[in-house]
């Protein structure tokens, strides 16, 4: 009987994880600041930071069931041609791809054939200079967190951007559920 007690305790803990008895755990993450290395063009592209946002997560991240990322998204344009009004938010677990190239610390991926769709989290309407509260969720995000590898990217859906415009995702907080 004494040999079974540790196994029984582990079984109870694992059952509690699956039933939601363990409360969601908040975890602050670093801000994501993307200075766009190229202006938007007529060819759709997704621009990923090559900074891994999840490298510092503890190993326990592998046992999560879901995660939400919340924060403030803001677009800071540098002139009258900076008219971005809708951006797609994407996440990859790698910074390579046959349709991509590296430039100035970013992975720039051609999305004219919609090849990046499998990495898409959601679209967000934004106004230059105004904070937009955002919650990101989904299986792609859950997988990136479980693997502790995640590179956030942005796609210009509406409007135009100039070189050195910035998209910032600040006060980023992960809410992790086991």
N, C-alpha and C positions, 0 to 999 in steps of 0.2 A: 504494500500500500504506500509506503514512504517513497518508493521509486516512482510511483505514478503521480504524486503531488506536483512535481515540477511540470510534467506534461499536462496535467489538468489546468494548472495556472496559465500555461502558454495557450491552451485551447480556449480558456475563458477570455484572455486578452485578444486573441485573434477573432473570436466571435464578437467581442465588443467593437472591434475595428469595423467589422462588416455591418453592424447594426446602427452605426452613428452614435454610439454611446461616448466615443471620444470626441470632444469638441473640436471644431475647426481651429487651426493654429495659424495666427498671423505671422508673417515674416517680411521684414522690410528688405527691399532690393535696391541696388544703385539706380540712379536716374539713367535714362537712355537718351543720349544727346547725339543726334545725327546732323552733321554739317554736310549738306548735299554736295558731292564732288563734281556733279555735272548738272547742267540745266535740263529741265524736262524737254522732251522732244516729242515728235509725233509717234515714235515707236514706244510702246509701253515697256516699262522696265520696273523691276523691284530692286531697291537699294538696301542691302543688308549691312549692318555694322559687323565688323569682324571681332568685336568684343563679345566674349561668351558671357551672357547675362546670368547663367545658372551655375557657373563653375564653383562658386563658394557654397552651394547648398550642401547640407549634411547628407551622408549616405542614406539616411532614413527616407530621403525623397523617393527612393525606389519603391516604397510600399504605399505611396499615396493612391487614393482612388480618383481624386479630382483636385483641380486648382483653379482659382480665379485670380487674375491680375487686375488691380484697380490703380488708377492714378489720373494725372491731368496731362492731356495732350495739347500742345500749343505749337503753332506754326509761326515762325518769325521770318518774314520775307524782307528782302533788301531793296525793294524798289517797286515802281508802278507795274512792272511786268510780273511781279510775284503775286499771283492771284489764286493760289491753291485753295480749293474749297471742299475737296473730298479726297481722303487718303485711305488706301487699303493697308491693313496691318498684317504682317506675315511673320512666321517664325520657322527657322530651319534648325536642324540638329547638326548640320555640316556647313562648311563654307567652301564648297566646291560644286561644280556642275558644268556640264558640257555647253550650256547656253549662257555661261557666266564668265566674267573676268574681274580681276582685282584692280582697284585703283584707289590710291590714297587712303588705305585702311578700310575700304568698303568692298563688298562683293556686289557687282552690278550684273543683274540677270535679265536677259531679254525675255519679255513675257508676251511677245506678239502671238505666239502659238498657245498662250494660256498654260505654259508649262509649270508655272509657279502656283497654280490653283490648289494643289495638294498641301501647300504651306499656309494658306490663307486662314486668318482668324476672323476678321470682319472689316467692314468699311466704316469710316467715321467722317461725318461732316464737321468741318472746322472753319473758323474765320480767322484771318491773319491777326495775331496778337492777342486773341482771346483764349483763355483756358477752356478746354472741353473735358468734362469728367468722362472717363472711359472704364468699362469693365470688359476684360478679354477672357474668354473661356474656350473650351473645346478639346477634342481628343488630340490634336496636333500639339497644343500647349501642354497637356497632361504628359504626353510622350517625351517632350523636350525636358520637362522637369524630372521625370523618372530617370532619364539618362544623364541628367545634370549637364546638358549641353543645349544652349539656345541662343540663336542669333536673330535679333529682331530686325525686320525689314519693313520698308514703306513703298507703296506704289502710288504714283500720282494718278488719281482717277479723274479729277476735274480741276481745271485751272492750269496754271503754269508756274514753274519755279526757275530760279536762277542759281548759278553756282554760288555756293556759300550761304544759301538760305538754310534755315535750321528747322528741324522737327524735334521737339523735346517731349519726352514722356517722363514726367516728374512725380515725386512722392509715390513711387511704385511700391505697392504692397501686395504680396502674395497671401492668399487665404488658402491654406492646405487642408484637405479633408482626407482622413484615413479610412 
